């Protein structure tokens, strides 16, 4: 019987850890080639699923309400095998060296013999495609044409394994391997080959023929799915850079390149045009391998004039913005409230700091600069000082890069990284001098963030002439044809979304790059 017609069981497990002595089976899914749908069951746990595992598997506390007893789920699997596959079937599992110990442990607890033998598609792929960049389930399934997805749940993995099995059996058939017996002998006789050089499905001539001009490229799957959208100053150089080198390669990028069979490119006249097109294309296509510039769950923040409230959409009362999130000014908002309440907020800088030390640091800050505490009566009075300092730095050309200012809007990243543990943070003994320095940084960063919103707003309706090479017209946050009449109107973010925010941010960034290159830019 041919491989593709041989009745096999497709099986996948999700677990709470790496080994059965310290973890348990969390979810199991199975199907046969003839199955109309994939069977899937969550398994009851003695303890709550760790948060890290919840994130990895996409199985959360509310999902576990549908979990069933361990023995009941395995009983359903046995019934499925008896009804659809008969005695001694073969279970096809991707990367079976992970599942096998859990299955052996489960059947030992049930005091039963495991009712199937196991065939690993990962082991087959290692021999068939030794130079493929990755043989992980997501990359390999994409190589054979399975739509890209998160592949978190066991049922998703079973579906991917079915696609991989079909692709592998077709490739094995070309080698004269047509039956399970042929395959088992081939696996026994064929050693694992060492990877020599990555071989990509994208034809080499496709990327080598790209023009050396700015543009946007889209990396396409076998069936036309857009996997990734990027911009380039030189399409030829940027795209080909993905395929160079063997060592220390990014695993996620290799997973993507394993699935790339084609390229769609749009050449444009300048890097600025490429950057603007890229952000719009990412929003339109939502490619799975893009991270930046995706809408996701991101929301803008607009503050009231007195900074006492904020909301996610602009209106007449909330017109200070847009900020990339509600925490953009969090430290100076807490400072202002602390000064009014005459009680310093211990979480002013996103990590617990003794209130007395915070006050001592602010007293030293005021002493350094000749300020009176009473001078800071509002958020605006704090911003006024920061704006004065920031503009002085701009004149001295010592201001932070735009990317650093943007990063400072996500306030936690200013002082500590998510990977730092509380113990590591507490090991540092802060002094009033440290806190005075911190206040200075936050005054300047908050001012830079605030000033940036003003500059983004000015770009909503503007006519830009870049030397004699390019004319750019923006109306209500959108790029329009150069021939379009210029409509002079005050910029407003009412009814505008994160799409416009990203577009204006990209425009702002690219204009700053041109300015740093001493390019002449006129705003008409």
C-alpha positions, 0 to 999 in steps of 0.5 A: 500500500502506498505511503499516502494511502496507508492508514496512520494516526496523526498525534500531538501533545501540549504539556506543562513542561519538558519532561514527564517526571516534572510535567504532565500532558495538558492537551492531546489532539489526533486525527487520521487521513480520512478524518473530517475533523481533528479530535482535541481534548484538554486534560485536567491538571492537579495544579494551575497551568504556569503562566509561561506555559499558558502564553506558549500554548495559548491555553488559559485558565478559562479554557481549562474549564472544559478539561477532562480526566486523563483516563477519559481522554486516552479512552477516547483515543483508544476508541478512535484507533479501534474504529478507524485504524485497527490494530497496531497502527502507526502514529505520525508525530512531528519531533516525536522525541518530545512526545514519546516519553510523555506517551510511554509514561501515560500508558505506564500509568494506565497499565496498558501497552502503547497501542501504536508505533511512532514515526517521526516526520522530523527524522524523515525531513532531516534525511530528505532535506538536510540543508533546509534552514529549519525542519521545525513544524511551522517552517516545514509545514509552510515549506509544503504550503500550510498557511502560516499561523501561531500553531500553538494548540495541539489541533493546529500541530496535527493539521500541520503534521498532516501537511508535512506528511503529504509533502514528505510522502511525495518526496519519498515517492520520487526516491522510490520509497512507496510503502511503510516497509520501504520507509522503515528500511530507508530510515535504518539505512540512511544516516543523518546528513550534516547540514553543509549549506542552507538551501532555500526554496526561493530561486536564487536568480529571483533575488539576484535580479532585483534592482538596486533602488529603493522599494518595498519587498513582500516575502511570499509563501508557496500559496501566495500568503504574504509572510513579511513586508520590508523596506529597502534603500536598495532592494537588491542588497537588502533582500539578498542580505537575508540569505548570506551566512551560516553561523549565528542566524536568527531562528525565527528568520530561518523559519520564515525563509524556509517558507519563502517561495517568491518575492513581490517588490514595488520599486519607488523613488526614494527611501522615504517613499519606501518607508511610508509604503511599508507601514501602510502595507503592513497594516493592509496585509498583517504579515505574520513575521512582521512585529513592528508597525502592526496594529495589534492591540495598540491604542493611542492616548490623548490627554486633557489640557490639564492632564487629569484624564486621558482617552484613546480617541481625540476630542475637544477635551482630549486634544494633547497627543497622540502618545503611543500609550497612556504611560508616556508621561507617567513619571511626571504625572506622578511627580506633579500629583506627589508635589500637590499631595506633599507625599511622594509616590513610591512607584514614580519610576516604575520600581518601588523606591522609598518615598523619603529618598524620592523627596530627597532626590527632588530637593537636590534636583531643585537645589542644583537648578535654583528651583523652588518646589512651589514653582511646580504647580502643574504638569505644564510647569514641569513640561516647561522646564523640560522643553527649555532644556530639550530645545537647548540640547537640540540647538547643540545637536546633542539630542537623542536619536528619534528611535531613543525618544520613541523608546522612552515613551514606553516608560519601563524601558528607561530604567530597567528591562523586563528581564531584570528580576526584582532582586537585581533591581534592589541590589542597586542602592540609589542615592539622592544624587542618583534620583536627582539625575533621574528627575533630569532625564525624565524632565527631558524625555517627557518634554521630548515626547510631548514636543514630538506630538506637536511635530507629528500633528503639524505633519498631518497637513503639509506640503514638503519639497525635498531639494528639487528631487521630491514633492510630498503632499500630506492631507489629513495624515495621508499621502496624496498626489503631488498635483492635488490642491493644497488644503491648509487646515489645522491638524486634528487627530479626531477620527484618526487611528494608529495607522495615521500615527505610524505613518506620521512617525515614519515620515518624521523619522525619515525627514530627520534622517534627511536633515542629518544628511544636510538635505534641503527640506522646505515646508510650503 
